[in-house]
Amino acid sequence: MQSIQRNCIFKFCSIGSMATILAMGVLLAAEPASARTIKISLAQLPVLSESPTKGVFIDVIKAMAEIDPQNTYEISVVPFARSLLSVQDGLADVHIPLIRPPSETDLPYRLSQKINFYKVNFVLYSNKNKALDIENLQQYSIETDNAHTNFFKFPVKPVSAIEAGLVKVDLKRLDGFIFSDVATDPVLKERGYKNIRQSFFSAFDVTTVYKKDSSNEVDDIMVSALDKLKANGRLAAILGPVITQYVDWQMPD
């Protein structure tokens, strides 16, 4: 876990006089009442959050910490499902990222109603040698990341890793794999699967996740920091690599 600390931390080695005690009181009083440590759990994803020091969302959080020095931001990067569970279990204050599903009823967590980082393209990856009817996907065997199975109106099975879904599609052991192009395309290109076709499925807003019964305190702090980054143009600059229109490219034969 990486901790992005406040700029100033005051330490006193000894208290030798009433003047020192009064000085300490002044410093403590100067500490903003809203200051707190925010534990942010990020799903381990290519490009977005590959490690606690690398990724677009890592850069966003670092920028938030710089523009909001009164609060401390702690980062952890873990597998997607574990990250969501850490918020549900109260081990983290917020999970990033999650697409906003068509319906938010009956979710085991709460989504921010104010934060939408950008829209992400979800793509259907299927085998080139088997045409699928994208309007009737319920008739096929489809998988997605195991944290997104309830986001579809047809049966979708979970898979624990992007590569696991792609390799099954490439070998015709699975009809289709649906996930974001930002996270999946780099894996597709790196592994060089030749039998996979990409088709646009849908676009979803990307937001943050909180514990279901939690207050709006963390959300409000993050919204304030993000609004400042939007105002000075820094947020758009950081998110630039992932704010893209869908490109209908295909792997070469």
Disulfide bonds with the S-S distance in Angstrom:
none
